[in-house]
């Protein structure tokens, strides 16, 4: 039961998800920072481009949870 509680608390932690999204974007960008323009102009996509894309999607999803929580908070105040 304790392990289940730990897993659920980590899975529902919004701040951790924002951090993971930012770090994934940073990891992808650090790999392709020198060749970003050349890669897109020649359509030469690498795994780091996919990592960056997944990081952006993860960050947007976690930020949408913050916006949804703010909406719920606003509705409860009104």
C-alpha positions as a Markdown table, in Angstrom:
| # | Residue | x | y | z |
|---|---|---|---|---|
| 1 | Unk | 0.0 | 0.0 | 0.0 |
| 2 | Unk | 2.8 | 2.4 | 0.8 |
| 3 | Unk | 4.4 | 1.8 | -2.7 |
| 4 | Unk | 1.0 | 2.5 | -4.3 |
| 5 | Unk | 0.7 | 5.8 | -2.4 |
| 6 | Unk | 4.2 | 6.9 | -3.4 |
| 7 | Unk | 3.6 | 6.1 | -7.1 |
| 8 | Unk | 0.3 | 7.9 | -7.1 |
| 9 | Unk | 1.7 | 11.0 | -5.5 |
| 10 | Unk | 4.6 | 11.2 | -8.0 |
| 11 | Unk | 2.2 | 10.6 | -10.9 |
| 12 | Unk | -0.1 | 13.4 | -9.8 |
| 13 | Unk | 2.6 | 16.0 | -9.0 |
| 14 | Unk | 2.0 | 18.9 | -11.4 |
| 15 | Unk | 5.3 | 20.6 | -10.5 |
| 16 | Unk | 7.3 | 17.4 | -11.3 |
| 17 | Unk | 5.6 | 17.2 | -14.7 |
| 18 | Unk | 6.5 | 20.8 | -15.5 |
| 19 | Unk | 10.1 | 20.1 | -14.5 |
| 20 | Unk | 10.2 | 16.9 | -16.6 |
| 21 | Unk | 8.8 | 18.8 | -19.6 |
| 22 | Unk | 11.4 | 21.6 | -19.3 |
| 23 | Unk | 14.3 | 19.2 | -18.8 |
| 24 | Unk | 13.2 | 17.1 | -21.8 |
| 25 | Unk | 13.1 | 20.2 | -24.0 |
| 26 | Unk | 16.5 | 21.2 | -22.7 |
| 27 | Unk | 18.0 | 17.7 | -23.4 |
| 28 | Unk | 16.7 | 17.7 | -26.9 |
| 29 | Unk | 17.8 | 21.3 | -27.6 |
| 30 | Unk | 21.3 | 20.7 | -26.2 |
| 31 | Unk | 21.7 | 17.9 | -28.7 |
| 32 | Unk | 20.6 | 19.8 | -31.8 |
| 33 | Unk | 21.5 | 23.4 | -30.9 |
| 34 | Unk | 24.4 | 23.6 | -33.3 |
| 35 | Unk | 22.6 | 22.1 | -36.3 |
| 36 | Unk | 19.0 | 23.1 | -35.8 |
| 37 | Unk | 18.6 | 25.4 | -38.9 |
| 38 | Unk | 20.5 | 22.9 | -41.1 |
| 39 | Unk | 18.5 | 20.0 | -40.0 |
| 40 | Unk | 15.2 | 21.7 | -40.7 |
| 41 | Unk | 16.3 | 23.0 | -44.1 |
| 42 | Unk | 17.5 | 19.6 | -45.2 |
| 43 | Unk | 14.6 | 17.7 | -43.5 |
| 44 | Unk | 17.2 | 15.7 | -41.6 |
| 45 | Unk | 15.4 | 14.8 | -38.4 |
| 46 | Unk | 17.1 | 13.0 | -35.6 |
| 47 | Unk | 16.0 | 11.4 | -32.3 |
| 48 | Unk | 16.7 | 14.6 | -30.4 |
| 49 | Unk | 14.1 | 16.4 | -32.5 |
| 50 | Unk | 11.6 | 13.8 | -31.3 |
| 51 | Unk | 12.7 | 14.3 | -27.7 |
| 52 | Unk | 12.2 | 18.0 | -28.0 |
| 53 | Unk | 8.8 | 17.5 | -29.5 |
| 54 | Unk | 7.8 | 15.1 | -26.7 |
| 55 | Unk | 9.0 | 17.6 | -24.1 |
| 56 | Unk | 6.9 | 20.4 | -25.6 |
| 57 | Unk | 3.8 | 18.2 | -25.6 |
| 58 | Unk | 4.5 | 17.1 | -22.0 |
| 59 | Unk | 5.0 | 20.7 | -20.9 |
| 60 | Unk | 1.8 | 21.9 | -22.6 |
| 61 | Unk | -0.2 | 19.1 | -21.1 |
| 62 | Unk | 1.1 | 19.9 | -17.6 |
| 63 | Unk | 0.5 | 23.6 | -18.0 |
| 64 | Unk | -3.1 | 22.9 | -19.1 |
| 65 | Unk | -3.6 | 21.1 | -15.8 |
| 66 | Unk | -2.6 | 24.3 | -14.0 |
| 67 | Unk | -5.0 | 26.4 | -16.1 |
| 68 | Unk | -7.8 | 23.9 | -15.4 |
| 69 | Unk | -7.1 | 24.0 | -11.7 |
| 70 | Unk | -7.2 | 27.8 | -11.8 |
| 71 | Unk | -10.6 | 27.7 | -13.5 |
| 72 | Unk | -11.9 | 25.4 | -10.8 |
| 73 | Unk | -10.6 | 27.7 | -8.1 |
| 74 | Unk | -12.2 | 30.8 | -9.8 |
| 75 | Unk | -15.5 | 29.0 | -10.0 |
| 76 | Unk | -15.4 | 27.9 | -6.4 |
| 77 | Unk | -14.7 | 31.5 | -5.3 |
| 78 | Unk | -17.6 | 32.9 | -7.3 |
